[in-house]
Amino acid sequence: MVRLLAISGSLRQASSNSILLRATERLCPEGISVAHYEGIGELPHFNPDLLEDPPEAVIELCSIIGQADGLLFSCPEYARGIPGSFKNMLDWLVSNEEFPGKPVALFNASPRASHAQAALRLVLETMSARIIEEASITVNLLSNRSSAESIATDPVMGPLIGTALGAFKRRLENQSL
């Protein structure tokens, strides 16, 4: 079983990024499970002085990241960049020994969020994540009050997400051979 951890970069209750990640659950091919990390807003501000004795929320985050075979990130763009809370989470993972080499797929909920995607790619590459290009997609949820169910059953978005998940699964299975 391939275990994916989905992390939305938005704290908004009705975030299109979170809804997009929820749609992935409905489209998972056999042999994939998706769990969601929703503790970004609970993480303390990054402070390198706390790395030797990290707060419990950070210990939990690192443990969850370590248990995942791959990560699905969907991150909005705020002021042409990555939201502070999402960057804060990544900062806590910089020195985590489980993160380097971790396979990551980027799910973008807006074609206009290109600056955040570029910034996120730069940060992830610096952190030695493995971005799986064939599993990274952009869908257009702008001004769209879609539900996870309507995204999953959409004749364009549903197959796109399913194909990306299938590509991610194949890549993860091939790396373990």
C-alpha positions in Angstrom: 0.0 0.0 0.0 1.3 3.4 -1.0 0.7 6.0 1.7 0.4 9.6 0.6 0.1 12.5 2.9 -1.9 15.5 1.5 -1.0 18.9 2.8 -2.9 22.0 1.9 -1.1 25.3 2.1 -4.3 27.2 3.0 -5.9 27.6 6.4 -9.2 28.7 4.9 -12.1 26.4 5.8 -13.4 26.4 2.2 -10.0 26.4 0.5 -10.0 25.2 -3.1 -6.6 23.7 -2.4 -8.0 21.6 0.4 -11.0 20.6 -1.6 -8.8 19.6 -4.5 -6.8 17.3 -2.1 -10.0 15.9 -0.7 -11.0 15.0 -4.3 -7.9 12.9 -4.6 -9.3 10.5 -2.0 -12.3 9.7 -4.2 -10.0 9.0 -7.2 -7.2 7.0 -5.6 -6.3 3.9 -7.6 -6.2 0.6 -5.8 -3.2 0.4 -3.6 -3.0 4.1 -2.6 -4.3 5.6 0.6 -4.4 9.4 1.3 -4.2 10.9 4.8 -4.5 14.6 5.4 -2.2 16.7 7.7 -4.2 19.6 9.0 -2.0 20.9 11.8 -0.2 23.7 9.9 -2.0 26.4 11.9 -1.0 24.7 15.1 2.8 24.8 14.5 4.7 27.4 16.5 6.8 29.9 14.6 10.0 28.3 13.4 12.9 28.9 15.8 16.2 27.0 15.3 16.9 27.3 19.0 14.0 24.7 19.5 15.4 22.1 17.2 17.2 20.1 19.9 14.0 19.8 21.9 11.2 20.5 19.4 7.6 21.2 20.4 5.2 18.3 20.3 3.4 19.6 17.2 6.7 19.5 15.3 7.6 16.0 16.6 4.2 14.9 15.3 4.7 16.5 11.9 8.1 14.9 11.5 6.7 11.5 12.4 3.8 11.8 10.0 6.2 12.9 7.2 8.4 10.0 7.9 5.6 7.5 7.6 4.4 8.8 4.3 5.7 7.3 1.0 5.0 10.5 -0.8 3.6 14.0 -0.3 0.8 15.8 -2.1 1.0 19.6 -1.7 -1.6 22.0 -2.9 -0.6 25.6 -2.0 -2.3 28.9 -2.8 -0.5 32.0 -3.8 -0.6 35.0 -1.4 1.1 38.2 -2.5 3.0 36.3 -5.2 4.5 33.8 -2.8 4.0 30.9 -0.5 1.7 31.5 2.5 3.6 32.1 5.7 2.1 29.2 7.5 3.0 26.7 4.8 6.6 28.1 4.6 6.8 27.9 8.4 5.9 24.1 8.2 8.6 23.6 5.6 11.2 25.5 7.7 10.5 23.0 10.5 11.3 20.2 8.1 14.6 21.6 6.8 16.7 19.7 9.3 14.4 16.7 9.4 16.3 13.6 8.2 13.1 12.0 6.8 12.5 14.8 4.3 15.4 14.8 1.9 14.6 12.6 -1.1 10.9 12.5 -0.2 8.8 12.3 -3.4 6.4 15.2 -3.8 3.6 15.9 -6.2 2.3 19.5 -6.6 -1.4 20.0 -7.1 -2.1 23.6 -8.1 -5.7 24.8 -7.9 -5.2 27.9 -10.0 -3.3 28.5 -13.2 -2.7 32.1 -11.9 -0.7 30.8 -8.9 2.5 30.5 -10.9 4.7 32.7 -8.6 3.9 30.5 -5.6 4.5 27.4 -7.6 7.9 28.6 -8.7 8.8 29.7 -5.1 7.6 26.4 -3.7 9.6 24.4 -6.3 12.7 26.4 -5.3 12.2 25.8 -1.6 11.5 22.1 -2.1 14.5 21.6 -4.4 16.7 23.4 -1.8 15.3 20.9 0.8 16.2 18.0 -1.5 12.6 16.9 -2.1 12.1 14.8 -5.3 9.3 16.6 -7.3 7.5 14.1 -9.4 6.7 16.1 -12.5 4.4 13.5 -14.1 2.3 13.6 -10.9 2.1 17.4 -10.6 -0.9 19.1 -12.1 -2.7 22.4 -12.4 -6.5 22.6 -12.5 -8.7 25.7 -12.7 -10.8 26.1 -9.6 -10.8 29.9 -9.7 -14.2 31.3 -8.8 -15.5 27.8 -8.8 -17.4 26.7 -5.7 -16.7 23.0 -6.4 -17.0 20.3 -3.9 -14.6 17.4 -3.7 -17.3 15.2 -5.2 -17.9 17.5 -8.2 -14.2 17.8 -8.9 -13.8 14.0 -8.7 -16.7 13.5 -11.2 -15.7 16.4 -13.5 -15.0 15.0 -17.0 -11.8 17.0 -17.3 -10.5 17.3 -13.7 -11.3 13.8 -12.5 -9.3 12.0 -15.1 -6.4 14.5 -14.8 -6.2 13.8 -11.0 -6.6 10.1 -11.5 -3.7 10.0 -14.1 -1.5 12.1 -11.8 -2.1 9.7 -8.9 -1.5 6.7 -11.1 1.8 8.2 -12.2 2.8 9.0 -8.6 2.0 5.4 -7.6 4.1 3.9 -10.5 7.0 6.1 -9.7 6.9 5.2 -6.0 6.6 1.5 -6.8 9.5 1.7 -9.2 11.8 3.4 -6.7 11.4 0.5 -4.3 12.5 -2.1 -6.8 
